[in-house]
């Protein structure tokens, strides 16, 4: 029998390495967790499927930010369909897994998939912050290569899989008192071990991306603060663009903050496993389970936040629920007609052309 002084991300508390006994939740806790996860799974499935459906059916929602949220929605759907059901399964079985080749493959694949989805979510948020920075700090530059949705999607998922390779290496079937459990074998990493593994997850999948996002949004806020709003009548388009950018930045800051808050308890618990295993052993089982349940709940919160905080999506959601067809994108033509009228009346064709150019380029970021 091998001893493992750790807990897995999606099956927390199945083994207590200090005494070799199963340390599962009580029946009342199982009932509470089952109800909680059932609600989270339902809300996540409805929200993410609805988000993808709206972007597919409503042309006015197809911005780069929208496509990046599709990436997040796919990741969140995988969490709802794979990670959360596995969490419920381990509550009732103590982490006992299938045997043979099927057990080995599914054990590594399930936990690898979970970490890939988590990394894809944080990378999507990171790419959104980079896109917002370009939109605000360099509004007249298109960055065509960077702003291709397919290129970014491949970049996000490929890097998420590369960064999650250590998980596929570590998660194995473990023989525990005659039962096969799916858990991490840190001896596969040599000196890297338990401490290095959870530190790696915390730094790469949480700390560094959030630091970069925070720096970029700080620069964006400073740029918007210093930028004076145009006062000329022919600059109404620029005013609207600035207001739209501020709203989008505010929305993404809120969504990033919610992500950070939801996943902080789970990563904090990882740090306890890595550096203060004695504290981990003294904590009640439900503390750890709630930490990871809160992280999983982020998959249910994300799509609804985006649909509620984005004006285009609120309108599209309402139209979809009421059975109305896609709205024609006539706003641009109306704005251009107004600009042309202002140009003829004011005689300032150069400013008008510049305003139309800025509007056209800025709209691609919204």
N, C-alpha and C positions, 0 to 999 in steps of 0.2 A: 504493500500500500504506500502511495506517495502522499506526502502532506503538502497542502497548498494553503498558504496563509493569505488568501485574497478572496474577493468576490467579483463576479462578472458584472458587466454593465447592465445587462438585461435580465439577469437572474440573481439579484442581490440576496445575500444572506442565506444561500442554500447550504453552505458548509461553514461550520465553526472550527477552524483549524486548531484552536487552543485545546479542545477536548475531543475532537474527532466525531462529534455528534451532529446530527442534522438540527438546524436551528431555524425551522420554518415558522411561519406566522400562525397565530391561533385561528380557530374557525371563524370568529367574528371579524378578524382582520382580513381573512380570505374573502369573506362576503363583501366587506367594504371595498377592498381592492378590485374585486370583480365588477362591482357596480361602477366604480370610478373609471376603470379602464374601458368598460363597455360604452360609457358616455363619451370618453375621449375618442375612442375608435370611430363611433358613429359621427361625431362632429367633424373629425378629421376627414373622413371619407366624403361626407356631403360637401364640406367647404372646399376641399381641393379639387374634387371632380367638377364642382360648379365653377370654380375659377378657371380651370382648363377649358370647360365648355364655353364660357363667356369669351375668352380670348380667341377661341376657334371660330365662334359665330359672330362676334361683334368687331368689325374692322377698326372702329375708333379706339379700341383698347390695345392694338398691336404696336406697342412701342418696345424699345429694347428692355426697359424696366419690366414690362409685362412678360416678355419672353424669359427674362431671368427669374421671374416669379413662377413661370411654368416649370423651370428647373427645380425650384424649391418645392412646388406642388408635387412633382413626381417623387422627389426625395421623401416628402412627408407622407405620400401615399404608401411608399415602401415601408416606412416606419409603422404606419397603421395596419398594414397587411401582414407584416413579418415580425417586426420587433415587439410590438405590444402583445400580439397573441402568444409569442414565445414567453414573454414576461408572465402572462397569466398561466401558461402551461407549467412554468417552473414553480409557481406558487403552490400548485397542487401535487407536483411530482418530486419536488426537491432538486430538480435539475437532471433527473435520470433521462438518459438519451438512448436513441436507437443504437443497435450494435452493427458490426461489420463495416464494409466500405461505405454503405449509405450513411451510417452514423458519423463516420469520420468526415465525409464530404459535407454533409448538412451542418455539422457542428461548426466547421471552419467557415462555410459559406454564409450561414445566418449572421454570425457576428461580424464577419467581413462586410457584408451588405449593410448592416446597421451603421458601422463606422464610416462607410462610404457615403451613406445618406447624410450623416451629420456633417462630414467634411464638405459635401456638395452644398448644403445649406449655408454654411459659413462662407464658402467661396463665392456663392451667389450674392450674398450680402456685401462681400468685399468688392466684387465687380460692379455692383450697383453704386457703391460709394466712389469708385474710380470714375464711372460714367458721369455721376453727378458733378464730380470735381472738374472734368473736362467741360461739361455743359456750362458751368458757372464761371470758371477761371479762363476758359478758352472757348467762348461761345461761337466764334466764327471759324473754328477749325473742326473738321468733320471726323478725323481719325477713322477713316473708312475701314481699315483692316481690323482695328480693335472692336469696332461697333457692329460687326457681323454676328448676328445671333447664333448661327450655327458654329462659327469659330469659337465663340465664348462657351457654348454648351460643351463642345468637345474638350476644350481646355479645362473646364470645371470638373467634368466627370473623369477625365483621364488622370488629372492630378489627385482627385479624391481617391481613386483606386490605387495610385502609386503610394500616397501617404498612408493608406490603410494596409499595405502589405504586411507590416509587423503583426497586425491582428490575425491575418490568415496563417502566419507562421506559429503564433502562440496558442491559439484556441484549438484544443485537441480533446479527445475522449480521455477521461481520467478514471482509473480504477480506484473506487473508494469503497472499501469493505464489501467487495463483491459486486457493487453496482457501478455502471459506467455513467459518469457525469460529464457534461460538456463544460469545460472550464479552461482557464489559461495555464499553460505549463511554462513558467518563466525561465526554466533552465534551458529552453530552446534558444534564448537570447544571450546565454552566457553571462558575462559580467553586467550586461545591461539590466537584466532582472526586473523584479517587480517595481523597484523605485524608478528606474530609468524608463520603463514602459509607461507608467501613469504620468510621469513628468513629461514625456514625449507627447502624450495625448493632450495634456493641459496646455503646453506651449504651442503646439502646432495647430490644434483644432479649436483653440479658444483664445489664449492670451495674445499671441502675435497678430492674428487677423483683427481682433478687436482694437488693438493698439493702432494698427494701420488705419482702420475705419475711423477711429476717434480723431487721429491726426488729420485725415482728409476732410472730415466734417467740420473740424475746427478751422481749417484753411478756408473752406467754403463759407462758413459763417463770417469770418473776417472779411472775405471778399465782398459778400453781400452787404455787410455793415459799412464798408468804405465806399461802396458804389452809390453815387447819388442818383436818384430817380430822375429821368429826363423830364423836362418841364415844357417842351414844345408840343404843340398840338399834333405835329406829324409823328411824334414818338409814342403815341398811344399803344402801338403794337409792342414796342419795347417794354412799356410799363406792364402790359399784360403778361409778357414773357417772364419778366422778373418776378411777378406775383406767382405765376405758375411754378417757376423753379423753386421759390421759397416753400410753396406748399408741398412739392414733391420731396424736397430735402427734409422738411419737418416730418412727413410720413415715414421716410426711410429711417430717420433717426429714432422715431418711436418704435418701429419694427425691430431695429437692431438692439435697442435698449431692452425690449421684451425678450428677445432671443438671449441676450446676455444674462438677464435676471432668471429666466427659466432654467438655463443650463449651469448657472453658477453653483447651486447646491450640489449637483452631481459631480462637477469637477472639483469642488472643495472636498467632497467625500473621496475622490480619487487621491487627493493629496494626503488625506488621513491614511488611506491604505498604503501609500508610498512611504510616508515619513513618521506617522504615529499610529502604528498598528495596534498599540495598546489601547489607545482611545477608541478606535473602531470596535474593538472587542467588548468594550463596556457600554456602548450605545445600544438602545433597544432596536429591535429589528425594523420596526415601522419607520424609524427615522431615515434609514437608508432607502427603503422602498419608496417613501414619499419624495425623496430627493430625485430619484430616477423617474418617478411618475410625473413630476413637475417638468422635467426635461422633455419627456415624451409629449406632454400636453402642448408644448410649443408647436408641434405639428398640426394640432387642431386650431390653434390661435392664429397662426400666420395668414391663412387665406382670408379669414374674416376681417382681420385688421386691414389687409390690403384693400379688400372690397369696400370697407367702411370709410377708410381714410382717403381714398382716391376718388375724386369727383366723377371722372369718366366711368369708373367701375360702379359707383353708386347708381348712376343713370342707367348703365348697361344692365346691372343686376335688376333694377326695377323694371326695365323694359322686358328682360328675359322672363321674370316671374309673371308679368302681365301678358306675355305672349306677343309682344310687339316685335316687328322685324328689325333688322340692322338699320341703324341710323346712317344716312348719307353724310359724308364728310364735306358739308357745304360751308362750314365755318370759315375755312381758308379762303374760299372764293369771295364770301361776303367781306372779309377783312381786306382782301386785295382790292375789291371795288371801292371800299371806303378810302383806302390809301390812295388809289388813283384819283378819286374825287378831290382829296386834300391836295394832291400834287397839282392838279389843274388849277384849283382855286388859289393856292399859295404860290405857285410858280417855282417851287423848290424841287425840281425833278431829281437832283443828285441825292438829296436826303431821303426822298421817297424810295428811290431804288435801293439805297443802303438799308432803309428800314425794312423793305420787303425781303432783302437778302438775309438780314439778321433774323427776321421772323421765320423764313424758310429753314434756315440752319438750326435755329433754336427749337423749332417744332419737332425735329427729329429726336430730341432728347427727352421729350415729354411723354 
